[in-house]
Amino acid sequence: MSFLRIEDKRFVIFGLANKKSVACAIGRTLVEAGAEVIHVVRTEERAKNARKLFPASKIFVCDVEEEENIVRVRQEIAEKLGDPAKKIHGIVHSIAFANYSEGAKPFHETVKTDFLQAVNISCFSFISIANHFKELLDPDASMVTISISTTRMAAENYGYMAPIKAALDSSVCFLAKSFSDFSRVRFNAVAPGLLKTSASAGIPGYVDSYLYAEQATLRKRALTTQEAADAAVFLLSERSSGINCQTLVVDAGMGVNYFDKTIVSKTVG
């Protein structure tokens, strides 16, 4: 048995979009370690792609914006599992969505409908998934969501998503507390620095921010999606049993290095 002890365990991953997704890297790592992976994707088009990437995995479709879809996919997965004794050992929530319907705006001009839609999809969906899947979870299951390395850095091009990720981070603690009344299920978040994903490519000015982040890391080399995925897989495993209600920052030291002498010299030199 391997160190992580996840062979033959069962995990559900919400949010696979394509091969560059954090969800894809997590799924691939779990499969390589001998786990059973079930993917839940947003659309039928993504389901076709998921089947190519994970031919041995069960694939389900669920647009989490509507809670009834979460209820439905929970029932579909339960029926596929069949035996009530077959439990889910972990769930990954790798979902974020922002609709800048009127384009990029200063934060104080945020459009209410856009903000509330993003809260619903990016944050409330984690709460809803936990609630509706609770009977399918193993007593010692682990739930992991994907956040960001800091919600206190006011990056203008990230807009209103940082406050929403802050709500997601807070939800981790409240979910863990409420679940502790009836189970030992753990809730944690992985908070990576800037990654090279398809979703991030849609953020205005992201490439420049990514290149800056690479220089701000202590090693001068950008964080990889696989490094974020490895942290998530660890949190899904029983080896992280003592970690609960935490946001695990994975940023290669960027958070302590904003005053790196090479960056400062280029700015004021």
C-alpha positions, 0 to 999 in steps of 0.5 A: 500500500502506498503512503497516501493509502488511497488505493481503491477509494472513491472520489468525486471531482466537480469542475473538470473543464479540459486537460489544463484544469486543476480538476484534471490534474487532481483526477489524473493523480488519483487514478495513477494512485489506484483510486476510483474517480467520478467526474461531474462536469458542467455541460455535455460538451465537457462530458465528451472531453472528460470521457476522452481524458478519463475513459475508465471514469464515470462522468456526470453532467451538472450545472451547479447554478441550479440547486436541483441539478445538484440534487439530481446528480447526487441521486444519479451517482447514488444509483450508479454506486448501487450498494449503500455500503459503497461510500465516497471517500472525498469530494473535490470542488474546483468550480469558479465562474464570473460573468462580467456582463458589462466588462471589467469595472472598478470594484465599487461598480460591480453589477449586483446580478453578476456578483450574486451569480458568481457567489452562487456558482463559486461558493454556495455550490460547495455548501450545497454539494456537501449538504446533498451528498452527506449521506453518501460520504464515508464517515472519515471523508475529506472535502476539498475546494480550490481557492486562491493564495490570498483574498487580501491582495486587491488585484484590479483585474481579478475584480469581485472574485477575491471577496467571493473566494474569501466567502468560500474560505470562510465556508470551509470552517463553518461546514466543518463545524456543522458536520462535526455534529454527526461525522468526522468529515473534514473540509479544507481548501487548497489556495494556489498562486497564479496558475496557467489554466484556460480559465485564468487566461480569460482574466484581462491582464492575467499574463502580466500578473502571471509573469510577475508572480513567477518573479515574486516566487522564491525560486523564480519559477512559476507554480504548476497546476500539478503542485496544486493538485498534489496538495489537494490529493494529500488533503483527500488522503487519510494522511492529512487526518489531522488537518481540518478547517484550513486553507493550505496556501501553495504559492512557492513562497510568493506571499513573503516575497513582494519586496524581492530586491530584483523586482524593487530595483526594476520598479524604482531603479 
